[in-house]
Amino acid sequence: MANDPALSPIKPYQQIIASGSGAVLTALFMTPFDVIKVRLQSQTSDAVRHFPTKSSHLPANAMSSSLLSPTTSCQHYMTHQPTIHYTGTLDTLSKLIRAEGVPVLWSGLTPALCVSIPTVIIYFTSYMKAKQLLGYNELSPNPILPVIAGASSRIFAVTVVSPFELIRTKVQSEKVLYRQLFLLLRKSLSEEGPRILWKGLIPTIWRDIPFSMIYWFHYETFRAYLVRSKINVDTYGTFICGALAGTIAATLTTPADVAKTFRQIELGRIEKSPNSGCKHSSSINSNQPVQSTKTLSILIRIFRAEGPKGLFTGLVPRLLKVAPACAIMITSFETLKKFFQRMNASNI
């Protein structure tokens, strides 16, 4: 067993090819589900912004004015579009195609690739290295080691690519041209500084770190069980392990995903003051209470406005995306890893 080429590590450039190829495949196949999920969560965000708080004493016309979307309050940057109400995954799919055409399902694909390729390369490469350094062994697995390796590698990866994630989410949440988005980003950068590019990073970490810990714990547990049972972990076994682990992790971390989407689509929606420099911006009553943007506060507001179901908005398209995405990604990576391992072994 020790001389088995499957146990030999592969070279860094081979890890990049193996993980990058899986990232491209995943982005191409799964982006439509991500668009549907973001639209549903964006709708929840709108409902929460219109939900009155106990400390709000504004008249109705002032409240509606302060909660205007960018299509009204900042027409200089956004295009006008009619409000469409979505009631579910299939309903969202059909309405998006009728209103904006089939290509909208791949909106944000370019930033999605800019997000997924470096994220996955950094994530998988650092995870495999961390697992190796921690001395993980499938034949006598310590379930805590994949948890530690997954959490540390994910923190590094999401921090690096957070600006691209912000752009991708904004593009998928509403119909906006890249030129208009970059104008908005430039304006936001001049007002709030570079930290605006990491808007939504904390809820992303709250979502992705538990996701990675839960995912790798279950994936490595399922895989180790198959190995200990002397069951050949082939392509189908890897696919099933990845899909099951992804389903469990995605379900448990959906509330954090909702909060992350809520924060990122707020870019350009709420002006800090009437003198922010945005044309056509509505005046906001100075007595209006400032809504907290902390992750826990957002989740509480969503719960009050929408109930428990609001915390799991977009769960179905998220599962339709994440479960097969995890399966495709890990299967692609393991398949190419085995190919490179055999190639390296034959060259010795």
NUGU-302780 format. One record per residue (C-alpha): chain; residue in three letters; x, y, z negated; residue number from 0. Coordinates in steps of 0.02 Angstrom, whole numbers, plus 50000, padded with zeros to 5 digits. Each point is the difference from the previous one (the first is absolute). Layout:
BEGIN
   c     r       X       Y       Z     k
   A   ala       X       Y       Z   NUM
...
This chain:
BEGIN
   c     r       X       Y       Z     k
   A   met   50000   50000   50000     0
   A   ala   50141   50119   49962     1
   A   asn   50067   49982   50178     2
   A   asp   49832   50033   50076     3
   A   pro   50018   50150   50118     4
   A   ala   49828   50059   49942     5
   A   leu   50080   50049   49835     6
   A   ser   50140   50103   50077     7
   A   pro   49979   50190   50004     8
   A   ile   49988   50091   50164     9
   A   lys   50099   50151   50054    10
   A   pro   49937   50178   49965    11
   A   tyr   49965   50041   50183    12
   A   gln   49904   49836   50015    13
   A   gln   49894   50049   49849    14
   A   ile   49963   50165   50086    15
   A   ile   49945   49912   50160    16
   A   ala   49895   49871   49906    17
   A   ser   49910   50127   49891    18
   A   gly   49985   50136   50135    19
   A   ser   49919   49880   50125    20
   A   gly   49869   49951   49873    21
   A   ala   49966   50183   49961    22
   A   val   49966   50041   50183    23
   A   leu   49882   49852   50021    24
   A   thr   49908   50043   49841    25
   A   ala   49979   50183   50046    26
   A   leu   49933   49960   50174    27
   A   phe   49872   49873   49940    28
   A   met   49947   50078   49835    29
   A   thr   49992   50189   50033    30
   A   pro   49814   49996   50050    31
   A   phe   49953   49929   49829    32
   A   asp   50105   50134   49917    33
   A   val   49908   50137   50098    34
   A   ile   49831   49928   49947    35
   A   lys   50056   49989   49818    36
   A   val   50065   50179   49998    37
   A   arg   49839   50068   50078    38
   A   leu   49894   49913   49868    39
   A   gln   50112   50062   49860    40
   A   ser   50002   50175   50075    41
   A   gln   49810   49999   49989    42
   A   thr   50011   49955   49815    43
   A   ser   50122   50144   49978    44
   A   asp   49871   50120   50075    45
   A   ala   49865   49936   49883    46
   A   val   50113   50021   49848    47
   A   arg   50047   50178   50048    48
   A   his   49814   50044   50008    49
   A   phe   49962   49914   49835    50
   A   pro   49975   50135   49867    51
   A   thr   50107   49995   49843    52
   A   lys   49941   50045   49826    53
   A   ser   50109   50155   49997    54
   A   ser   49933   50066   50164    55
   A   his   49883   50150   49984    56
   A   leu   50006   50063   50178    57
   A   pro   49841   50037   50096    58
   A   ala   49957   49879   50139    59
   A   asn   50061   50111   50141    60
   A   ala   50166   50032   49912    61
   A   met   50025   49814   49966    62
   A   ser   49968   49952   50180    63
   A   ser   50116   50138   50059    64
   A   ser   50141   49939   49889    65
   A   leu   49984   49823   50062    66
   A   leu   50002   50036   50185    67
   A   ser   50096   49881   50109    68
   A   pro   50143   50061   50109    69
   A   thr   49886   50004   50150    70
   A   thr   49912   50150   49922    71
   A   ser   50123   50081   49881    72
   A   cys   50155   49983   50108    73
   A   gln   49948   49993   50182    74
   A   his   50168   50072   50048    75
   A   tyr   50075   49829   49965    76
   A   met   49863   49870   50024    77
   A   thr   49877   49957   50137    78
   A   his   49813   50002   49965    79
   A   gln   49912   49832   49992    80
   A   pro   49824   49950   49947    81
   A   thr   49975   49907   49837    82
   A   ile   49973   49813   50022    83
   A   his   49943   49888   49858    84
   A   tyr   50075   49826   49993    85
   A   thr   49914   49858   49908    86
   A   gly   50121   49857   50020    87
   A   thr   50142   49922   50100    88
   A   leu   49903   49953   50156    89
   A   asp   49898   50160   49994    90
   A   thr   50159   50103   49989    91
   A   leu   50078   49903   50144    92
   A   ser   49851   50026   50117    93
   A   lys   49978   50184   49956    94
   A   leu   50185   50038   50022    95
   A   ile   50002   49919   50172    96
   A   arg   49840   50090   50055    97
   A   ala   50055   50170   49934    98
   A   glu   50187   50001   50037    99
   A   gly   50036   49852   50114   100
   A   val   50099   49839   49979   101
   A   pro   50171   50087   49991   102
   A   val   49950   50078   49832   103
   A   leu   50022   49828   49922   104
   A   trp   50187   50020   50028   105
   A   ser   50007   50180   49942   106
   A   gly   50151   50025   49890   107
   A   leu   50090   49853   50082   108
   A   thr   50158   50102   50030   109
   A   pro   50017   50055   49817   110
   A   ala   49942   49825   49950   111
   A   leu   50150   49928   50092   112
   A   cys   50110   50136   49925   113
   A   val   49934   49945   49830   114
   A   ser   49993   49811   50019   115
   A   ile   50164   49964   50090   116
   A   pro   50119   50088   49878   117
   A   thr   49890   49953   49851   118
   A   val   50001   49816   50042   119
   A   ile   50185   49998   50045   120
   A   ile   50048   50086   49837   121
   A   tyr   49872   49901   49900   122
   A   phe   50038   49824   50063   123
   A   thr   50188   50024   50008   124
   A   ser   50010   50070   49823   125
   A   tyr   49876   49869   49935   126
   A   met   50098   49854   50070   127
   A   lys   50163   50073   49935   128
   A   ala   49925   50034   49827   129
   A   lys   49928   49825   49991   130
   A   gln   50170   49928   50048   131
   A   leu   50091   50105   49870   132
   A   leu   49875   49949   49866   133
   A   gly   50036   49818   50040   134
   A   tyr   49824   49945   50051   135
   A   asn   49985   49814   50040   136
   A   glu   49844   49923   50079   137
   A   leu   50035   49830   49922   138
   A   ser   49995   50072   49824   139
   A   pro   49918   50170   50023   140
   A   asn   49993   50138   49871   141
   A   pro   49837   50092   50046   142
   A   ile   50061   50164   49922   143
   A   leu   50145   50018   50123   144
   A   pro   49892   50030   50156   145
   A   val   49900   50127   49899   146
   A   ile   50156   50099   49955   147
   A   ala   50072   49988   50176   148
   A   gly   49835   50050   50081   149
   A   ala   49972   50151   49887   150
   A   ser   50175   50072   50017   151
   A   ser   50010   49978   50188   152
   A   arg   49827   50075   50026   153
   A   ile   50036   50157   49899   154
   A   phe   50152   50034   50109   155
   A   ala   49908   49966   50163   156
   A   val   49843   50104   49970   157
   A   thr   50098   50149   49936   158
   A   val   50104   50007   50159   159
   A   val   49852   49991   50121   160
   A   ser   49869   50097   49902   161
   A   pro   50001   50152   50118   162
   A   phe   49956   49889   50149   163
   A   glu   49863   49915   49898   164
   A   leu   49925   50172   49964   165
   A   ile   49994   50042   50186   166
   A   arg   49927   49830   50047   167
   A   thr   49860   50011   49871   168
   A   lys   49953   50178   50051   169
   A   val   49992   49954   50185   170
   A   gln   49891   49848   49964   171
   A   ser   49882   50091   49882   172
   A   glu   49935   50123   50130   173
   A   lys   50021   50047   50181   174
   A   val   50147   50120   50001   175
   A   leu   50131   50034   50133   176
   A   tyr   50183   49975   49953   177
   A   arg   50037   50180   50049   178
   A   gln   49868   50062   49878   179
   A   leu   50063   49881   49866   180
   A   phe   50178   50063   50016   181
   A   leu   49938   50181   49988   182
   A   leu   49909   49951   49840   183
   A   leu   50154   49911   49932   184
   A   arg   50110   50151   50039   185
   A   lys   49877   50114   49910   186
   A   ser   49991   49881   49850   187
   A   leu   50190   49986   49994   188
   A   ser   50019   50189   49995   189
   A   glu   49872   50013   49859   190
   A   glu   50042   49850   49891   191
   A   gly   50174   49947   50054   192
   A   pro   50067   49828   50051   193
   A   arg   49908   49913   49857   194
   A   ile   49840   50010   50105   195
   A   leu   50074   49862   50111   196
   A   trp   49990   49882   49851   197
   A   lys   49818   50042   49964   198
   A   gly   49915   49838   49950   199
   A   leu   50165   49914   49953   200
   A   ile   49948   49965   49820   201
   A   pro   49834   49914   50045   202
   A   thr   50094   49910   50140   203
   A   ile   50122   49934   49869   204
   A   trp   49854   49956   49885   205
   A   arg   49928   49901   50146   206
   A   asp   50157   49925   50078   207
   A   ile   50100   49951   49846   208
   A   pro   49861   49895   49923   209
   A   phe   49961   49935   50176   210
   A   ser   50181   49944   50025   211
   A   met   50009   49922   49828   212
   A   ile   49835   49907   50022   213
   A   tyr   50038   49951   50181   214
   A   trp   50175   49931   49974   215
   A   phe   49951   49913   49838   216
   A   his   49860   49905   50089   217
   A   tyr   50093   49973   50164   218
   A   glu   50155   49929   49917   219
   A   thr   49892   49897   49880   220
   A   phe   49900   49924   50145   221
   A   arg   50158   49971   50101   222
   A   ala   50095   49923   49853   223
   A   tyr   49852   49884   49967   224
   A   leu   50009   49937   50179   225
   A   val   50189   49976   49987   226
   A   arg   49987   49907   49833   227
   A   ser   49861   49893   50074   228
   A   lys   50119   49956   50143   229
   A   ile   49878   50076   50124   230
   A   asn   50085   50074   50152   231
   A   val   49978   50189   49993   232
   A   asp   49974   50023   50187   233
   A   thr   49926   50146   50095   234
   A   tyr   49822   49957   49947   235
   A   gly   50048   49980   49817   236
   A   thr   50090   50167   50000   237
   A   phe   49852   50084   50084   238
   A   ile   49875   49932   49873   239
   A   cys   50111   50045   49851   240
   A   gly   50020   50178   50067   241
   A   ala   49815   50022   50035   242
   A   leu   49944   49936   49829   243
   A   ala   50128   50105   49906   244
   A   gly   49955   50154   50105   245
   A   thr   49814   49977   49966   246
   A   ile   50024   49992   49811   247
   A   ala   50119   50149   49997   248
   A   ala   49894   50108   50116   249
   A   thr   49840   49973   49900   250
   A   leu   50079   50044   49833   251
   A   thr   50085   50158   50065   252
   A   thr   49859   50074   50106   253
   A   pro   49954   50136   49870   254
   A   ala   50178   50068   50009   255
   A   asp   49988   49997   50191   256
   A   val   49839   50102   49991   257
   A   ala   50086   50129   49888   258
   A   lys   50150   50008   50117   259
   A   thr   49890   50032   50151   260
   A   phe   49900   50130   49904   261
   A   arg   50157   50101   49961   262
   A   gln   50079   49989   50173   263
   A   ile   49847   50054   50100   264
   A   glu   49981   50153   49888   265
   A   leu   50146   50079   50096   266
   A   gly   49929   50160   50075   267
   A   arg   49827   49980   49923   268
   A   ile   50019   50104   49843   269
   A   glu   50081   50170   50008   270
   A   lys   50091   50056   49844   271
   A   ser   49939   50178   50015   272
   A   pro   49901   50111   50118   273
   A   asn   50164   50081   50050   274
   A   ser   50080   49839   50058   275
   A   gly   50016   50065   50176   276
   A   cys   49877   49880   50081   277
   A   lys   49883   50082   50122   278
   A   his   49814   49981   49971   279
   A   ser   50027   49937   49823   280
   A   ser   49854   50027   49885   281
   A   ser   50021   50096   49840   282
   A   ile   50002   49894   49844   283
   A   asn   49934   50056   49834   284
   A   ser   50148   50025   49884   285
   A   asn   49901   49921   49857   286
   A   gln   49990   49834   50092   287
   A   pro   50081   49862   49895   288
   A   val   50153   49922   50080   289
   A   gln   49973   49815   50031   290
   A   ser   50142   49889   49935   291
   A   thr   50093   49903   50133   292
   A   lys   50072   49871   49880   293
   A   thr   49965   49821   50052   294
   A   leu   49901   49954   49844   295
   A   ser   49896   50161   50012   296
   A   ile   49961   49963   50182   297
   A   leu   49944   49824   49959   298
   A   ile   49888   50065   49859   299
   A   arg   49921   50129   50117   300
   A   ile   49970   49866   50133   301
   A   phe   49922   49886   49869   302
   A   arg   49883   50138   49940   303
   A   ala   49948   50049   50175   304
   A   glu   49987   49829   50084   305
   A   gly   50001   49872   49860   306
   A   pro   50110   49843   49999   307
   A   lys   49972   49972   50186   308
   A   gly   50085   50165   50036   309
   A   leu   50163   49932   49928   310
   A   phe   49993   49858   50127   311
   A   thr   49949   50101   50151   312
   A   gly   50080   49926   50156   313
   A   leu   50036   49832   49915   314
   A   val   49935   49897   50148   315
   A   pro   50104   50086   50135   316
   A   arg   50146   50003   49878   317
   A   leu   49988   49811   49978   318
   A   leu   49975   49977   50187   319
   A   lys   50161   50097   50024   320
   A   val   50108   49951   49851   321
   A   ala   49970   49811   49992   322
   A   pro   50046   49964   50181   323
   A   ala   50132   50137   49997   324
   A   cys   50088   49916   49853   325
   A   ala   49982   49832   50087   326
   A   ile   50067   50063   50167   327
   A   met   50141   50096   49918   328
   A   ile   50066   49860   49890   329
   A   thr   49975   49867   50134   330
   A   ser   50091   50104   50130   331
   A   phe   50141   50037   49878   332
   A   glu   50020   49820   49942   333
   A   thr   49993   49932   50178   334
   A   leu   50134   50119   50064   335
   A   lys   50101   49973   49840   336
   A   lys   50003   49812   50031   337
   A   phe   50047   50031   50182   338
   A   phe   50149   50108   49948   339
   A   gln   50048   49877   49863   340
   A   arg   50009   49857   50126   341
   A   met   50093   50111   50122   342
   A   asn   50126   50050   49866   343
   A   ala   50020   49818   49946   344
   A   ser   50034   49943   50178   345
   A   asn   50137   50132   50018   346
   A   ile   50095   49941   49846   347
